[in-house]
């Protein structure tokens, strides 16, 4: 029997215990032996919950327990999670985590520690919740050279943008509703400013291209500037607004960005709505591959964690995880990337078109009935640098990039 410990009995931690108990027989069959939760670390006690008999308050009880083969870290944050995970690996225990902050900050170091000890450090649930994406990159797509990864990687922002698009609600109203429903935190900054999605695309980019992407170097914008007017223009263009994390190899450089994009109905992520996530990958041999499903939530995330536990138990004594070196990847300058832009400017077509055309050259004007004192337009393909230079010469209200995938 394989015995595991769970660090943190919050939403995901309690989900891990529930999944193991619910699917005990099928998990044992797939793992090759029974899997049992022996200990759960938490600062709290849980009187009345059967888990209480397994609760410990000192991580060293778990670290020093020779019976425990696998440690599940679902505490979140970097510390003390990083210290606890290192201790577990040093003690000869494989580790599974859903902690994207930990993986983004220390993934290659922890992978190297595991490999040196014939252990595994697995993190399927750190990106895309219940969607299998780490394992396909590590196992199923290894014959391909990845050229692009693009994803809706944050369910909170996708829910907000979907509601704004379908109901015409304001950002502030939908955010409040999302908080009441538990989709958004009381402090939603990590989600709405794009930081959560940024960490996830950094992890996926590191795995796809083999060296470490520092998430702090990924150009990142959130959704706080998106308004109901933007969605009216989007509808006129046959598009929706989505927060995308995307990385693309152009020549010998990889370019990464997290930002709102306009995409039309030909785009593979167009119909990924509400709290769902979607990720598509392009390989030079296989072409486009799409992954879609629940990107968060107690049981979907716990399911991905337990799948990693099964892998660790099946491959006890053998390191099976991916090549992700600590060598730093030098991302290409996002200012050099050429793309289309949708722009809203103050004024009217009659009075201000010549000024806009002087700054941007050929454009396609977009006007929406009922929106006065401004108009919109779509640029020809231009670099980010050229766009910023042109935008300095007009009275711009907002701009949203267009994903080339939907226009190619």
C-alpha positions, -999 to 999 in steps of 0.1 A, spaced: 0 0 0 12 35 -9 7 61 18 6 98 10 4 130 30 -15 162 21 -1 196 30 -32 218 34 -68 208 40 -85 237 21 -106 235 -10 -81 214 -31 -67 194 -2 -101 182 10 -109 175 -27 -78 152 -29 -90 133 1 -125 130 -14 -113 119 -48 -91 91 -33 -119 79 -11 -146 81 -38 -125 63 -65 -104 42 -42 -107 9 -61 -101 24 -96 -72 44 -83 -56 13 -68 -61 -6 -101 -43 22 -121 -16 27 -95 -9 -10 -91 -15 -8 -54 -39 8 -29 -33 45 -21 -42 58 13 -40 93 29 -20 88 61 -15 124 73 -29 158 66 -10 190 76 -30 220 86 -28 247 113 -64 241 121 -83 212 137 -115 198 122 -137 185 150 -164 162 137 -146 156 104 -132 120 101 -100 137 88 -92 149 123 -76 116 133 -50 122 104 -44 159 111 -9 169 121 4 204 129 41 198 124 54 191 89 84 172 103 61 144 114 54 138 77 89 144 65 103 119 90 77 93 84 93 64 64 59 50 54 49 81 34 59 78 -3 43 108 -18 36 143 -5 8 164 -20 14 202 -16 -18 222 -20 -11 251 4 -6 278 -22 20 306 -22 57 302 -23 66 300 14 65 278 34 55 256 5 89 258 -11 107 248 21 83 220 28 86 206 -8 124 207 -6 124 188 27 101 162 12 123 156 -18 154 155 4 137 129 25 131 107 -5 94 115 -11 79 124 -45 58 156 -46 26 165 -64 14 201 -64 -13 224 -77 7 255 -67 14 276 -99 33 303 -79 57 276 -66 61 260 -100 66 293 -118 92 305 -93 111 272 -86 100 246 -111 134 237 -126 152 236 -92 126 212 -78 126 191 -110 164 188 -108 162 178 -71 137 151 -79 156 137 -109 189 135 -88 170 113 -63 150 92 -88 119 108 -75 92 129 -92 80 165 -88 46 167 -107 24 197 -112 -4 188 -136 -30 208 -116 -9 240 -116 -21 250 -151 -56 244 -164 -71 228 -132 -86 195 -144 -75 199 -180 -46 175 -188 -19 198 -204 14 192 -185 13 155 -192 6 158 -229 35 183 -233 57 159 -214 46 126 -231 22 129 -260 37 158 -280 74 150 -276 78 141 -313 68 177 -322 86 210 -321 60 233 -304 56 266 -323 27 282 -304 7 279 -272 -23 300 -266 -48 296 -238 -77 310 -218 -60 302 -185 -80 320 -159 -116 311 -152 -124 342 -132 -116 366 -160 -132 344 -186 -164 344 -165 -163 382 -162 -157 388 -199 -184 362 -209 -210 380 -188 -200 414 -201 -203 401 -236 -236 383 -233 -255 406 -209 -239 440 -215 -231 443 -178 -203 465 -166 -170 452 -154 -177 464 -118 -211 447 -116 -199 414 -130 -168 414 -107 -191 419 -77 -213 390 -89 -182 368 -94 -171 375 -59 -205 367 -45 -205 334 -63 -170 325 -51 -154 327 -86 -133 358 -76 -114 365 -45 -122 395 -23 -89 409 -36 -91 398 -73 -59 415 -84 -40 383 -93 -68 373 -117 -81 406 -132 -46 421 -137 -35 390 -156 -9 378 -131 -24 343 -126 -26 337 -164 9 351 -168 24 325 -144 6 297 -163 18 307 -197 53 311 -183 51 275 -170 38 261 -203 64 281 -223 92 267 -202 79 232 -207 74 235 -244 107 251 -251 128 235 -224 144 264 -206 131 287 -179 108 317 -186 107 343 -159 71 351 -155 80 387 -145 94 392 -180 62 383 -198 43 414 -210 11 413 -189 -21 433 -191 -54 426 -173 -90 432 -181 -97 462 -159 -98 487 -188 -123 466 -208 -157 483 -210 -192 476 -223 -184 499 -253 -155 476 -262 -179 447 -264 -203 467 -287 -175 473 -311 -164 436 -308 -200 425 -317 -198 448 -348 -166 431 -358 -180 396 -351 -156 391 -323 -154 385 -285 -129 397 -260 -108 370 -242 -78 373 -218 -52 351 -236 -18 339 -224 2 332 -256 37 323 -266 49 319 -301 82 309 -317 91 332 -346 125 323 -361 148 316 -332 130 337 -307 100 330 -284 76 359 -277 52 357 -248 23 380 -237 -8 379 -215 -34 404 -225 -70 409 -237 -74 400 -274 -103 402 -299 -109 369 -315 -136 359 -341 -156 327 -347 -129 310 -366 -106 311 -335 -104 278 -316 -110 296 -283 -140 316 -294 -166 294 -277 -147 288 -244 -170 306 -220 -178 312 -184 -153 297 -159 -140 271 -184 -104 271 -197 -91 262 -232 -56 258 -245 -45 251 -280 -10 241 -291 5 241 -325 32 216 -333 52 215 -365 41 180 -373 8 175 -356 -7 209 -363 -33 223 -339 -43 204 -307 -71 217 -284 -76 211 -247 -108 222 -231 -125 218 -197 -128 229 -161 -98 251 -153 -105 253 -116 -127 241 -89 -123 216 -60 -128 183 -77 -114 190 -112 -82 203 -97 -81 175 -71 -86 150 -99 -54 163 -117 -35 161 -84 -45 125 -78 -36 116 -114 -1 128 -105 -1 107 -73 -10 77 -94 19 84 -117 43 88 -87 32 55 -72 34 36 -105 69 49 -112 83 46 -77 121 48 -80 120 62 -116 120 98 -127 96 103 -155 91 141 -156 100 165 -183 132 183 -194 130 218 -180 164 232 -174 173 262 -151 189 278 -181 171 311 -186 152 318 -218 157 352 -233 123 361 -246 120 382 -277 112 418 -274 74 421 -276 78 455 -294 91 436 -324 59 415 -329 37 425 -357 -1 422 -351 -34 439 -358 -49 464 -333 -84 476 -326 -84 512 -314 -110 536 -300 -103 573 -303 -122 605 -293 -138 626 -320 -157 618 -352 -149 602 -385 -158 635 -403 -134 656 -382 -107 632 -371 -102 606 -398 -74 624 -416 -55 628 -383 -59 591 -375 -49 580 -410 -18 603 -409 -7 585 -377 -17 549 -386 -19 547 -424 -45 524 -439 -73 516 -414 -107 500 -414 -132 523 -396 -157 508 -371 -187 528 -360 -214 516 -336 -248 532 -334 -255 548 -300 -218 554 -291 -212 591 -296 -181 612 -294 -157 585 -306 -151 559 -333 -131 528 -337 -108 513 -363 -87 483 -370 -51 488 -381 -31 471 -407 -5 447 -393 21 467 -374 47 461 -347 39 470 -311 66 497 -313 51 513 -344 17 512 -328 29 529 -297 45 556 -317 14 562 -338 -9 561 -308 10 590 -292 -4 612 -320 -41 605 -314 -66 609 -285 -69 572 -278 -95 558 -254 -85 522 -255 -69 496 -277 -72 458 -279 -50 435 -298 -64 411 -323 -51 375 -324 -37 368 -358 -51 333 -357 -85 346 -362 -75 367 -392 -51 344 -410 
